[in-house]
Amino acid sequence: MRIAIVGAGGVGGLLCGLLARAGKEEVVLVARGEAGRVIAAEGLAVTSPLGTFTARPARVVEDPAAAGPCDAVLVAVKSWQVAELAPSLAPLLAGGGFAVPLQNGVEAATRLAAALPPAQVAGGFCLMFGWAEAPGRIQHTGQPPRVVMGDRPGTSLAARFVPLAAALQGSGAAAEVSADVEAGAWQKLLVVEPKGTLGAVTRAPALPMRATPETRALLAALVAEGAAVARARGVRVAADVVERTLASLDAAPPDSTVSMHRDLAAGRPSELFDQTGAIVRLGREAGVAVPLHEAFLAALTPGERAARGEVPAFPRT
């Protein structure tokens, strides 16, 4: 099987490293800039409970057109990069392959399908805790990464998910095919988005947020707002989603944070508009009031705009 992985951050880098180490599939990495140059020259270094190793994908390219057609394409760039990148992925699907988005949020598959043949775009997401410590250097902690994929309305790719899931499982990752991948993506969003939003506002990691009653109540209220939006859109969300999210916060390492929080704190472009902003935008479409999300989005937008170079940068303390 020929598998392309687009993006060499935490998710893409770890999956690429595991698949390349297993050596059973032809793995092509699409990575731009310094990450691509480092990996092409030195390999992809991974530190993980699954092993500490350096792996080399079969090819490392900057332009997707140089990779050639692939059987499966795992899209692992940030959510805010998907719409601009999507048209360039067409050569990867020219042989009839399919794409699986692995972003946080619930809109990546729609954005891919707007630029690529819709019947070749699956739904999907990834559950893991990892990051790129430096270009080509991936740090992973916790459980093995879990890739979830499934058909979107109007697609019929289920049989073709099986070999991809087997390849991922054979590499040390977990993989599953979901009958309701949209619900799963929303369930993930309702866990990571409130933590990222509130973490970015408070600048607090897991322990202070869960140990402060007022902050814990805010987190629960954010989850409830997001769940109301999902249900209004016809998405099946667990009745105990608030309790599940609080339980995940309680189980998290005391100093842990999520990527949106870390990016905003560091002054990097983040997924603010694809997570917090998506709840606001989709809530308005569904006629659901989300006043907490609106307030926090307004509070965090100046920093996001500065990170993107849309307004002058300012000191962060």
N, C-alpha and C positions, 0 to 999 in steps of 0.2 A: 504494500500500500504506500502511496506517495502522499505525504502529509505536509502541508505548508503551515507554518506558524507565523502570524503577522504580529510583530511586537516582541521586544526582548526585555520587558519589565518583569515584575515579580511573577505574574501568571504565565506569560509567554515564555520567559526565560526558564522557569522551573519545568514546565511541560516539555519544552524543547530539550532541555538537559536530560530529563528522564527517558524520553523516547530515543534520543540519540545514544544514550548509554546502553539501552536495551539492545540496540542494533538490529532490530527485526524489520523496521520500516525505513523507507527513504525519507529523511526529514530535511525539509528546506526551510530556512529561517529568513524572513523578510525583516530587516532591521536597518534603520537609518542612523546616520551620524556616528558618533564615537562608539556606541554599543556594537554596531555592526562591524566596525573596523577592529575592535578589540577581539570580538569573538572569532572573526575570520583569521586573525593572526595567532591568537593564543588559546582559543577554545572558550567554552562556557563553563565557568567555575560555579559550582553549587555547594552550599552548606545546608544540610537538611537532616532531619531524623532518618530520612531514607538513605543517607550516605553523604560523604564529602568526596566530591569527584570533579573532574574536568571532562567535559564531553564535547565532541565536534559534530555538528550537523553535517549532512552530506554537502550542502551548499549554503552560503550566506550571501544574500543579495540585497541591494537597496531598492531596486525597482522591481515590483511584482512581475512585470512583463518578462524579466530576465529569468524568472524561476521556471516558467513553463507550466502547463496544465497539471493540476493535482487532483487526487481523489477526494481529499477533505482539506478544508482550510479553517484553521482555528484563528479567529480574529481576536487578538488580545491587547489591542491598544486601548487607551483611555476612552471613555464614552464620548468626550467632547471632540475626539479626533475622528470618529467613525464617519460622519457625513462627508467630510472633505476627502477622506481616504477611499471610501467605498468605490467610486468609479474606477480607480486604478487597479482594483482587484479582479476585474473582469477576465484578464488573461489566465488567472489561476483557475477559473471555472470553465474555461473554453472547451475542455474535454468532457464536460458534463458533471464535474465534481460538485460538492456542496459546501456551503460556508456555515460555520457555527459561531455566533457571537458569544464572547465570554465576559462582557462588561458588567459592571454594576449598573443598576437602572433597568428600565423596562421598555426602552425605545430603540435600542441598537438594532434589533432584527428588522424593524420597520424601516430604519434608515438604510440598512444594507439592501433591503428588497426594493427600495426606491431607485437604486442605482444599478442593481444587478438583476438577473432573471429571478423573479420572485419564487418560482418553483424550486430554485436551487439554494434558497436561504432557509435554514432551520432556526428554531428558537434555541436558546441555550444560556447557560451561566456557569460560573465556577465558584466553588467554595474553598477557600484556603486562606492562610495567613503567611504572606511572604512579600518581599520587596527586593529591589535592586539596590545593593549597598553602593555599587559603582558600576559603570558600564561593563557588562559581561560578567558581573559578580552577583549571584543571587543568594539571598538568605531566606530560608523557609523554616518555620517553627510549627509545632502542633501536629494535627492530623494530616494524612496524605491529601493532596489536592483532589477535589471531587468535581468532575465535569458532568453536568446534566444537560442533555439535549433532547429535543422533541420536535414533532411536526407543528408548524403553524397552520392556521386555517388555510385550506387550499393547497397544501403541500402533501406529498406522500413519499417521505424519505425514510420511514421507519426501518425498513429492511437494510438500508445502507448504513444506518447508525451502528449496526452490530459489529462489523469489523473494526470500526474506529473505536468503539467502546472496548473491544478485546485488546486492541493495540495499547490503549491507555492503561488498561488493567495489567497487561503484561509488563508495563514499564514501572509499575509501583504506584500509579495513581488509581483513584477510584473513578468509575464512570457508570452512568445509568441512563436509560432511555425513559423519559417521562411521558405519560399520557396527557399531562396538563402542565406543560413547561411554562406557560404564562403565569399560572398561579405560583409556581416555584420561584420564578424571577421576582414576582411581587413580594413573596414571603421573604426572600433575601433582602430586597430593598427596604422592607419594613424593619429589618434588623440593623443594617449598616447605615442607612440614611439618618435615623434619629441620633445614633451614636456619633456620626460624623458632624451633623449639624450642631448638636449640643456641645460636643467636644471642641469644635472650632470656636464656639462662642465663649465657653468657659475656660478654654485652654487646659482642661483637666483630663487626665487619663481615667481608666475604668474605676479604680478604687474611690477617688473622691466623688465621682458622679454617683456611684451606687450607694456610698455611705452618707451622702447628704440628702436628707428627706425631701427638701424642696426641689433639688435637681433631679432626683429620682422620679418625683411626680411629674416634672416637666417632660422627662423622657417618655414616660408612660402616655402622657397627653399627645406627644408628637406621634407615637406609634398609632394611637387611636385615630388621629386625624388622617394619617396615611391609609389606614385600614378602611376608613369610611369612603375615601376616594376609590380604592380598589373595588369595594363592594358595589359602589354606585356604577362602576364600569362593567359590572357583571363578572368580576373575578372572584373565584372561590378562595377566600382567605380563612384560615383557621380561626375558630371562635376565641381561642385562647392566645392569640398572637401577642397581646400585650404581656401576658405572663411569660410566654416563651422568650420574648426579647429581654425582659428583666432577668430571666434565668440565665440567658447567654451572657449578659453583662456581669452577673454574679460569678459566673464560671471563668470569665476572662482573667488573664494575668493582671495583677494590680496596676502595672504601668503601661498596659496595652492601649493603643489607639487605632483608629481606622484610617485608611489612606486619604480620605477627603480632609479630615482634621489635620493630618501631617502636612499635606500639600498647602493648605491655607496658612498654617502656622509658619511654613518655610517660605511663603511668598511665591509659590509655584502655581501655575494654572491647575485648577482642580475640577472635580465633577460636580461642583455646587449647582450649576444650572441643569444638570442631568439627574440630580437626586432631589435636593430641596426644591429647586426650580421646577422639576417635573411634577412634584406633588402639588405645587401651586398652580401650574399651568393645567394639569389634568383635572385638578379640583374645580377650577373655573369652568372647564368644558362640561364637567358633570354636574355643576350646580351645587358643589359641596364646599362649605366654608372651611378654610384652614388658616385661621388667624395667627396661630403660632408660627406656622411655616412662612407666612407672609412677612411677619415681623423679623424672623431670623434671616430670611433671604435678604431683606432690605439691609439688615445690619452687616451681613457678610459680603454683599455685592461690591462695596468700594474696594475691599482687599482683592477680590477676584478680578475686578477690572484693572487694578494696578498690576497684578501678576501677568495679565495678558497684554500689558502695554497700552491699554485703551485710555488710561489717565496716568498722570505722573505718579511715580512710586513715592511712598511715604514711609517713615520709620515705623517698625513694628516692635512692640515691647511685650 
